[in-house]
Amino acid sequence: MSQMKLVATGDVLLHDRVYDKCIKNGKYDFRDKMAPVKELLQAGDLSIVNLESIVAGEEFGLATYPRFNNPIEIAENLKEFGTDIVTNANNHSFDFGEEGVLKSIENLEKIGLPYVGSHKSKADKDTFRIFERNGIKVAVLSYSTVSNNKDFPKGKRYLLNRIIGGSTIPVRKTIERLKEEEKVDVVIAAVHFGPEYALNPSSFQVNLATSLSDAGADIILGHHPHVLQPAQWILNSRANKSLAIYSLGNLYTGQFGVYRQIGGVLSLDISKNEDGQVTIGQPEMDLTFVDDVNNTEFQMHLFRDYIEENRHIKTDFGTFDSLEIYTELKNRLTQWVPDFKLR
């Protein structure tokens, strides 16, 4: 029996109010602010983070909402924390056009941090991101249904993997190649989709996840809503089950609002028996919380530690009972998967 642990997180999208407070010795350094997630990322045999901003760095000119360009150091810190690959297909991928995409990828390659979803060439896009851990082969794919900048250079679709009009036919063909030619055991599809700030998935998200499951995706990781959404086991027409987490929320951003400040670090045990049959275990999640009251600290905490020490959560939009927020989260996130364990 082979076993591995998958770890996946939500969005890293830094506003200037965050990175301006993270300068040490003339460099950006996010390690102290994000310290609680280090142990969680290092616990994974394969750890995936959604990097929602390009990291073209200071040389390119840092930028904040509505167009983002983050410091290179955030990618360096994520790699140091144990991140194996970042997904970079999202609505901000093309905020600064082709030049921004290429500079960001150049920096990621210098750091040695793999990426998937937004690419520098067709050859880069066609190179599968496959990881073998303890005898289990895992492929990571990344797509976006949205883009803030739709002015793509002709013939350069590789700059951003898109799912357009909900059609998953190209994804199906990719997954078929992965499973038939590359003999991959598990396909993970990270998808940027759904209405922002909605606490439950839309019918579009559910339908698209179902289509991806039918196309052969084993695990579907959702991003874009900036809040946590429920998990669901999807039984597809091939009588196979896929696990969808419709949104992993924000991991580290400068967004305000209690549910926007709570993120989740998903962990999944994956096993393969002697006959090659793969089993995905019940999902577990460690909740995180970024304390940004009065626009000052932006310090990340494990949510369980924070609510143990604070009976109330203070935000710029009000004060909330900590236990009530946790109870609502637990009820909502586990509504379709009662065994979904939250910590």
C-alpha positions in Angstrom: 0.0 0.0 0.0 1.4 3.4 -1.1 0.3 6.6 0.7 0.8 10.3 0.4 -0.7 13.5 1.8 -1.9 16.3 -0.4 -2.1 19.8 1.0 -3.8 22.7 -0.8 -4.5 26.3 0.1 -6.5 29.3 -1.2 -5.5 32.6 -2.6 -2.4 34.6 -2.0 -3.1 38.1 -3.3 -1.2 40.9 -1.5 -2.5 44.5 -1.4 -0.1 47.3 -0.8 -1.4 47.7 2.7 -0.1 44.2 3.4 3.3 44.2 1.7 4.1 47.8 2.9 4.1 46.3 6.5 6.3 43.4 5.6 9.7 45.1 5.0 12.8 43.9 6.9 16.3 45.1 6.3 15.3 46.6 3.0 13.5 43.5 1.7 10.0 42.2 1.7 9.6 39.3 4.2 6.3 37.6 4.9 7.6 34.7 7.0 6.6 36.1 10.4 3.2 37.3 9.2 2.4 33.9 7.6 4.2 31.7 10.1 1.3 29.4 11.1 1.0 28.0 7.6 4.6 26.9 7.4 4.1 23.7 9.4 0.9 22.9 7.5 2.6 23.2 4.1 5.6 21.2 5.2 3.3 18.4 6.3 2.3 17.7 2.7 4.0 15.3 0.4 2.7 17.6 -2.3 1.7 21.1 -1.3 -0.2 23.4 -3.7 -0.8 27.2 -3.3 -3.0 29.4 -5.4 -0.8 32.5 -6.3 -3.3 35.0 -7.6 -1.0 37.8 -8.4 1.9 37.9 -10.8 5.3 38.3 -9.1 7.1 40.5 -11.5 8.5 42.3 -8.5 9.8 45.8 -7.8 11.8 46.1 -11.0 8.5 45.9 -12.9 6.7 48.2 -10.5 4.6 46.8 -7.6 0.8 47.3 -8.0 -2.3 46.8 -5.9 -6.1 46.7 -6.5 -7.5 46.6 -9.1 -4.4 45.3 -11.0 -1.9 43.4 -9.0 1.9 42.8 -9.1 3.4 41.4 -5.9 6.9 41.3 -4.5 9.1 38.4 -5.6 9.7 37.6 -2.0 6.2 36.2 -1.4 7.1 33.4 -3.9 10.4 32.9 -2.2 8.8 32.6 1.2 6.1 30.1 -0.1 8.9 27.9 -1.5 10.8 28.1 1.7 7.6 27.1 3.6 7.3 23.9 1.5 5.2 24.8 -1.5 5.8 22.4 -4.3 3.8 24.2 -7.0 1.7 27.3 -7.4 -1.4 27.5 -9.6 -1.4 30.8 -11.5 -4.4 30.8 -13.8 -6.8 33.4 -12.5 -8.5 36.7 -13.4 -5.4 38.7 -12.4 -2.9 36.6 -14.5 -3.1 39.0 -17.4 -3.3 42.3 -15.4 -0.1 43.5 -17.0 -0.4 41.6 -20.3 2.2 39.3 -21.8 5.1 41.3 -20.4 3.8 40.8 -16.8 3.2 37.1 -17.4 6.7 36.5 -18.8 8.5 38.5 -16.1 6.6 36.7 -13.3 7.4 33.3 -14.8 11.0 34.3 -15.2 11.1 35.1 -11.5 9.4 31.8 -10.5 11.9 29.9 -12.6 14.8 31.7 -10.9 13.4 30.8 -7.5 12.8 27.2 -8.6 9.1 27.3 -7.8 7.0 25.3 -10.3 3.8 26.8 -11.7 0.9 25.8 -13.8 -2.0 27.6 -15.5 -0.3 30.6 -17.0 2.7 29.8 -19.3 5.5 31.4 -21.3 5.1 29.3 -24.5 3.1 26.5 -26.1 5.9 24.1 -25.2 5.7 25.2 -21.6 1.9 24.8 -21.5 2.2 21.3 -23.1 4.7 20.2 -20.5 2.7 18.2 -17.9 3.3 19.0 -14.2 3.5 15.5 -12.8 4.8 14.6 -9.3 5.5 11.1 -8.0 5.3 10.7 -4.3 5.7 7.4 -2.6 4.8 5.5 -5.8 1.7 7.6 -6.6 1.8 9.8 -9.7 -0.1 13.1 -9.4 -0.8 15.6 -12.2 -1.7 19.2 -11.4 -3.8 21.3 -13.9 -5.0 24.9 -13.5 -7.6 26.8 -15.4 -9.6 30.1 -15.1 -13.1 30.9 -16.3 -12.5 34.6 -15.9 -10.0 37.3 -16.9 -10.0 41.0 -16.1 -7.9 41.6 -19.3 -9.3 39.9 -22.4 -6.9 41.5 -24.9 -4.8 38.3 -25.6 -2.2 38.4 -28.3 -3.3 36.3 -31.3 -1.9 32.8 -31.2 -0.8 33.0 -27.6 -3.5 31.2 -25.7 -0.8 29.6 -23.6 -0.5 32.8 -21.6 -3.6 31.7 -19.6 -5.4 28.4 -19.5 -9.1 29.2 -20.0 -12.3 27.3 -19.7 -14.7 29.3 -22.0 -18.4 28.9 -21.9 -18.2 26.0 -19.4 -16.8 23.7 -22.1 -14.4 21.1 -20.6 -13.7 19.3 -23.9 -10.0 20.5 -24.0 -9.6 19.5 -20.4 -11.0 16.0 -21.0 -8.5 15.5 -23.8 -5.6 16.6 -21.5 -6.8 14.3 -18.7 -7.2 11.3 -21.1 -3.5 11.8 -22.2 -2.4 12.0 -18.6 -4.1 8.8 -17.6 -3.5 6.8 -20.8 -0.1 7.9 -21.9 1.5 9.1 -18.6 -0.2 6.6 -16.4 -1.0 9.2 -13.8 -2.9 7.9 -10.8 -4.5 11.2 -9.7 -5.5 14.3 -11.6 -6.0 17.6 -9.7 -7.8 20.4 -11.5 -7.6 23.8 -9.9 -10.3 26.1 -11.2 -10.8 29.8 -10.8 -14.6 30.2 -11.0 -17.8 31.3 -9.3 -19.2 34.6 -8.0 -16.9 36.5 -5.7 -17.9 36.5 -2.0 -20.7 34.0 -2.3 -20.7 31.6 0.6 -22.1 28.7 -1.3 -21.3 27.6 -4.9 -23.4 28.7 -7.8 -25.1 26.3 -10.2 -22.3 27.1 -12.7 -19.7 25.9 -10.3 -21.5 22.7 -9.5 -22.2 22.0 -13.2 -18.6 22.7 -14.2 -17.2 20.6 -11.3 -19.5 17.8 -12.4 -18.3 18.1 -16.0 -14.6 18.0 -14.8 -15.3 15.0 -12.7 -16.9 13.3 -15.7 -13.8 14.3 -17.7 -11.6 12.4 -15.3 -10.5 14.9 -12.7 -10.2 13.2 -9.3 -9.8 16.3 -7.1 -11.2 19.8 -8.0 -9.8 22.8 -6.1 -11.9 25.9 -6.4 -10.7 29.5 -6.2 -11.9 33.1 -6.9 -14.9 33.6 -4.4 -12.4 34.7 -1.7 -14.4 32.9 1.0 -14.6 29.3 2.0 -17.3 27.2 0.3 -18.4 23.6 1.0 -16.9 20.3 -0.1 -18.8 17.7 -2.1 -18.2 14.2 -3.4 -19.4 14.0 -7.0 -20.5 10.7 -8.5 -20.1 10.9 -12.2 -21.5 9.0 -15.2 -18.6 6.6 -15.1 -19.5 5.6 -11.6 -16.3 7.2 -10.3 -16.2 9.7 -7.4 -14.3 13.0 -7.4 -13.9 15.4 -4.5 -14.7 19.1 -5.1 -13.8 21.9 -2.7 -15.7 24.7 -4.4 -13.6 27.5 -2.8 -10.5 27.4 -0.5 -11.0 31.1 0.3 -8.2 33.5 1.0 -4.9 32.3 2.5 -3.2 35.7 2.7 -4.6 38.9 1.4 -5.5 42.4 2.6 -9.3 41.9 2.1 -11.7 43.0 4.8 -14.7 41.1 6.1 -14.8 38.2 8.6 -15.4 35.4 6.0 -12.8 36.9 3.7 -10.3 36.8 6.5 -10.8 33.1 7.2 -9.0 30.6 4.9 -8.5 26.9 4.9 -5.5 24.6 4.4 -6.9 21.3 2.9 -5.3 18.0 3.6 -6.1 14.7 1.9 -4.6 11.3 2.4 -4.3 9.4 -0.9 -3.5 5.7 -1.1 -2.9 3.1 -3.8 -3.1 -0.6 -3.2 -1.2 -3.4 -4.8 -3.7 -3.6 -7.7 -3.3 0.0 -8.5 -6.6 1.1 -7.1 -6.5 4.7 -5.8 -8.5 5.9 -2.8 -8.9 9.5 -1.7 -9.6 9.8 2.0 -12.0 12.1 3.7 -11.0 15.7 3.6 -9.6 17.6 6.6 -9.0 21.4 6.9 -7.0 23.6 9.2 -8.7 27.0 9.3 -6.6 30.2 9.3 -7.5 33.8 10.1 -5.7 37.0 9.1 -6.2 39.7 11.8 -6.4 43.1 10.0 -8.5 45.2 12.4 -7.8 48.9 11.8 -5.7 48.1 8.8 -2.6 47.4 11.0 -1.2 43.9 11.5 -2.3 41.5 8.8 -1.0 38.7 11.1 -2.1 35.2 10.2 -3.3 32.9 13.0 -4.6 29.3 13.2 -8.3 30.0 13.7 -8.6 27.5 16.5 -5.9 29.3 18.5 -7.4 32.7 17.7 -10.9 31.9 18.9 -9.6 30.1 22.0 -8.0 33.4 23.0 -10.6 35.8 21.7 -14.3 35.4 22.4 -15.1 38.0 19.7 -13.7 38.7 16.3 -13.2 42.4 15.6 -13.3 43.5 12.0 -13.7 46.8 10.2 -17.3 45.8 9.6 -18.3 44.8 13.1 -17.6 42.5 16.0 -18.7 38.9 15.9 -19.1 36.1 18.4 -16.1 33.7 17.6 -18.0 30.5 18.4 -21.0 31.5 16.3 -18.7 32.2 13.3 -17.0 28.8 13.7 -20.3 27.0 14.1 -21.8 28.6 10.9 -18.6 27.7 9.0 -18.6 24.1 10.2 -22.3 23.6 9.3 -22.0 25.2 5.9 -18.7 23.6 4.8 -19.8 20.1 5.9 -23.4 20.2 4.6 -22.6 17.7 1.8 -19.7 15.9 3.5 -20.6 15.4 7.1 -17.2 13.7 7.8 -15.3 16.7 6.6 -13.1 17.4 9.6 -12.4 21.1 10.4 -9.7 22.1 12.8 
